[in-house]
Amino acid sequence: MGQKVHPYGFRLGFNKTWRSRWYADRDYAKLLHEDLALKRELKKRFAHAGVSKIEIERAANKLKLDIHTSRPGIIIGRKGTEVDKLKTEIQKRTNRDVFINIQEIQKPELDAQLISENVALQLEKRVAFRRAMRKAVEAALRFGARGIKVRVGGRLN
């Protein structure tokens, strides 16, 4: 029986980059847990903002966050107040200089993470699973995807 290779790990270094870019010897575990906690909190806090991925880059005493989102206005807030509040909270927690870069996803219908979250949300709202999957596929193809696979597991009836 063949072993399955994770698609993201398979493409790393060729046409995908690492989502966390930093190096540490002794503090590796601590920094990794810090990264995971930071990503988890940001995903929970901005769940309605369509956050697709969060990239973290560390250097000496600096922390750079790239947040890819379909709705950047929610994260930025009025006149940048929400981003400033987020920046100060992260600085207090990590004791590092924080730089936040928010990038808008132009076509959220083509982002795999956002498609899957959308289908999951529809299933939670009791939409028929075949209809939710079909709508996701149709929207992706309408926006220029060359192909798409949607797989849903578990008891759906």
C-alpha angles and dihedrals in degrees: 000000000000123000120241119237118211107246095222094048090046092058098041112124094013107064103341130061131215115271092219117045115190142097130227135166110192099009096052097112093044093050092045092053089046090053093049093047091048093050092046093050094046092049090050095044094048099033091131093049096072099244108189103177140351120211120197126199123183131191125169103304098349133095121194119193123195110193116191110202140162092218109040094168091071093054095042095046126192110334090346096295095134093051092048091050091049091048094053092047092053092045091054092048099045103027090226136115105264126209117186121199117186117200123191120226104225096201110029089175088071097049111100095209093051092045091053093047090049093051090047091051091051091050090052088053089055096250112158107269096226091052092048092050093045092050091050091051093046093049092050093048092046090055093052108273112155092213142344139193122200120190125182123187138194132044107328106169 
